[in-house]
Amino acid sequence: MNSIGIMQGRLSDKYDNELQSFPIQDWRVEFERASEIGFNSIEWLLDGINDDDNPILSIHGRREMSQVAGDSNISIKTLCAHAFINGDLVSSGVKKKAAVHKLHSLIDCCHCAGIDYIVIPLMEQFSLRDGYLRDDFIESMTRIMMPNNMKLLFESDLDGVGLQGLMSELNSSYFGINYDIGNAAALGFNIPRDIRMLKKWIYGIHLKDRKKNFGSSKRFGEGDTPFAKVISTLFLEKWNGNFIIEAPIFSDWRAEATHNLRYSQTMIAKIRAGI
C-alpha cells in the first residue's frame, strides 16, 4: 500500500528560483537522487514559468523522461499543473482560450508520457470560493474529455463539504481530488472528516506540515498537520492511493527530503503495527 514520492524540484537547490519551479538544469539528476534516498516516484511539474524548456511538452523530451525514469526505477504517474494557478481557465477572451488549449495539449502530452493524473490547483487566483468562478469552472469542465485511465485531480482550498458538492456537480469519471493535508491543516479543516467524506474521489495526497491559521510550512513533525490521525483514517478507510511529499527544501534539500521521507515511513509503519 501507498508508495511515497516527491514533488519535482525538491531534490535540488533553488538558487533564485521559486520553490514551485521546474528544475531546468537538475531534473535528470533528481531521479538519481530520488532513488538514492528511497522514493518510489516523482510528481512532474509544469510551473508556468519555464514551460518552453519542459520536456513533457515535446516528443523528444518525453522520450528522455521515460529513459531517465526507467534507468533510476522511479515512476512518473502524476503531474502538478501549477501553471494554471493563475486562474486563466476561468477568465475570459483570449486568456481563457489559450489556457483551455494549453490544458487540452497537456492532457495529450501526459497521455503519451504514461501519466495517469494531472493535478489542477484550485486556489489563490483560481480559488472556487467565489461562486461565479465556480459556475464558470464547472461549465468549462463539462467540455473536457480524458483518455482512458486518466483523471484531472483538483487540489482546492474548499473543505470536505465544499469539495463534495463540487464533485457531485461535476459528476464525471474524468475527475478526482488530490488532498493536501498541510494546506488543510493551515486552513483549519477537519481532515479525518474530509477524508471520510471524500475517499471515493481522492486519488493522491500531498504530504506537507504547516502551522495552523495559514501558517508556514515546516519540517515534518514541527508543524500542526495531524499526521497520525490522517494516516490512521486512511488505513481505516482502506485508502490505496499514493503520497507525494511537497515540502520546502530550506537550506539543504537532501537533509529535508531524507528527514521527511523517514518521518513518513516511520509514521506509516507505526500505524500499521497498531502503535
C-alpha positions, 0 to 999 in steps of 0.5 A: 500500500501507498508508495511515497514520492516527491514533488519535482524540484525538491531534490535540488537547490533553488538558487533564485528560483521559486520553490514551485519551479521546474528544475531546468538544469537538475531534473535528470539528476533528481531521479538519481537522487530520488532513488538514492534516498528511497522514493518510489516516484516523482510528481512532474511539474509544469510551473508556468514559468519555464514551460518552453524548456519542459520536456513533457511538452515535446516528443523528444523530451518525453522520450528522455523522461521515460529513459531517465525514469526507467534507468533510476526505477522511479515512476512518473504517474502524476503531474502538478499543473501549477501553471494554471494557478493563475486562474486563466481557465476561468477568465475570459477572451483570449486568456481563457482560450489559450489556457483551455488549449494549453490544458487540452495539449497537456492532457495529450502530452501526459497521455503519451508520457504514461501519466495517469493524473494531472493535478489542477490547483484550485486556489489563490487566483483560481480559488472556487470560493467565489461562486461565479468562478465556480459556475464558470469552472464547472461549465468549462469542465463539462467540455473536457474529455480524458483518455482512458485511465486518466483523471484531472485531480483538483487540489482546492482550498474548499473543505470536505463539504465544499469539495463534495458538492463540487464533485457531485456537480461535476459528476464525471469519471474524468475527475478526482481530488488530490488532498493536501493535508498541510494546506488543510491543516493551515486552513483549519479543516477537519481532515479525518472528516474530509477524508471520510467524506471524500475517499471515493474521489481522492486519488493522491495526497500531498504530504506537507506540515504547516502551522495552523491559521495559514501558517508556514510550512515546516519540517515534518513533525514541527508543524500542526498537520495531524499526521497520525490521525490522517494516516490512521483514517486512511488505513481505516478507510482502506485508502490505496492511493499514493503520497507525494511529499511537497515540502520546502527544501530550506537550506539543504534539500537532501537533509529535508527530503531524507528527514521527511521521507523517514518521518513518513515511513516511520509514521506509516509503519507505526500505524500499521503495527497498531502503535 
